[in-house]
Amino acid sequence: MASERLQRRIDILLDEADQAIAQSEWSVVRDRAQNVLALDPDNGDAATFLAAANRALASGRQPPAATPTPICNEPTADQPTSFANGRYQVKRFLGEGGKKKVYLAHDTTLDREVAFALIKTDGLDETSRTRIQREAQAMGRLGSHAHIVTVFDLGEEGDQPYMVTELMGGGDVEGVIEDAQDHRLPLEQAIKIAQETCRGMEFAHSRGIVHRDLKPGNVWLTSDGIAKIGDFGLAVALDRSRLTI
């Protein structure tokens, strides 16, 4: 059975293939389907897409000037173009997890690129909303630290809470490990990430914040490879009342 992370990647590839069909970009359909089958050889949707793409390309239905394009890099009809009354202009969709959809956005007020996380509200009760607020408060309370993801803003878009953080261009450490040869990081890089994570945790503890969900998927890297701790959704402030998780 595919892991949650792997399934998300498969779903994204299938969505891109589906969008490419609507644009008759059959070479893109073939590429995405082949990528899915490399991850999941028994995927029926990918096999169907690949067969359709091969038929279309064999019959010459591919537009002459067509070239593969990053389909999901720009907002589509079913994606928002901005948030917070236009302050955050969406540039592209970054990814989706169990509780958030994350976009690359431009903060027009402060003229900088940010990660805009729109919190999923399906099945979200008052306790869950409190957890989200606590995550932002915990990270905000930590202020600016070299090894903790900085929260810039918190609010609501319609009925959906959102959080705006600094952009972590290197992805999370879990993804870096998955992409590494034999799923092993070079020793020097692994030690550097561990040391920087420890510095971030030491600082959080000095401020009375316990993370409680530290794992590779919650440690992020900047584009320069600097490790920062994020996703404080299960954090506890030691001088505040606890919520049952």
TAVEN-V259659 format. One record per helix or strand. SS is the DSSP state (H for helix, E for strand). FROM is the first residue (numbers start at 1). TO is the last residue. If there is no record, write none. Layout:
BEGIN
ss/from/to
SS/FROM/TO
SS/FROM/TO
END
This chain:
BEGIN
ss/from/to
H/4/22
H/26/39
H/44/58
H/71/73
E/82/83
E/88/96
E/100/107
E/112/119
H/126/142
E/145/145
E/148/148
E/151/157
E/160/166
E/172/172
H/173/179
H/181/183
H/187/206
E/209/210
H/216/218
E/219/221
E/227/229
E/236/237
END
